[in-house]
Amino acid sequence: MVSQSARPVNQPPSLYYSNIHDQRKGIVSEQLRRFPKGSVVEENVESDDEQKVYELLRNNFPQEGKASVLIDYSSMSRVWYAAIILWFRESRILQPFLTFIYSEGKYTEGIAKKEVVIGDIRTVPGCEGEAYKHSRTASILGLGFYGYMSLCVCEQMEPDIIYTILTPENPVEGFDIANQEGNKELITRATDCFLVPLLSVESAYRCMMDIATQHLAENDEVTIVPMGPKPHVLAAILAALTDRRICTLRVKHDDYGEDIRPSGAIVSTEVKFVELITPKK
């Protein structure tokens, strides 16, 4: 069964929660005018070096007042934008307002025919979840181009319950993510499969949190493995940073490079941090 949408979800307890709102291309240019031009800082940073990202942020942002930050994560590693969110969330003396920009890319048919080799599976910085083992594990798998890679990841994790999330849009003409070998098997095994728009961080976040909240209430371990488009990866990181009981993983694999061209579709996602106040008993 493939669900067309996910139900709204109540916010679980957490120090901060992310208020997420997507804006489409027509509003993006207007938003960009809010960010004044300043000096350019260029640094070479390894794709999995979150410590260097923290250092750059400490050296280039004031430690008081408000900060409006524009992040173009179209070509960023997930470690980088996870580190950016985590640093601003933990810098409580700042009042950050983060705007994430993503430009959708067009892929060639060759990407569907590539075979990838998995290096290892690691946690995203700040998204480690809980340290102890629960009786059941629920895994939310974001499906992408490489169906057999997703299947291999699932086999290594051996979850008790599987959910799959994928986009209904076809990134390549004649290419269907749901019909990729490996993905088809996972969809068959899954308790439920959700179709989430490619460019909607908000929809992906709500879908993931809806699933996670249900299983956390049953004291299950919840793990998210986003292997699809970057907006869904961002949603998975925000979900784990919303509730520290959720673990978000990243899969390292060989990168053979790919000719990606812009499609012209752009989406911006606004993220605010709001401190939750626990009511007095």
Secondary structure, DSSP 8 states (H G I E B T S, - for coil): -EES----------SEEEEEEEEEHHHHHHHHTTS-----------TT-HHHHHHHHHHHS-SSEEEEEEEE-TT--HHHHHHHHHHHHH-TTEEEEEEEEEEEEE--GGGGG----EEEEEEEEEEE--SS--S-EEEEEE--S-HHHHHHHHHHH--SEEEEEE-SS-SSTT--GGGSTTHHHHHHHSSEEEE--TT-HHHHHHHHHHHHHHHHHTT-EEEEEE-S-HHHHHHHHHHHHHSTTEEEEEEEE-------EEEEEEEEEEEEEEE------
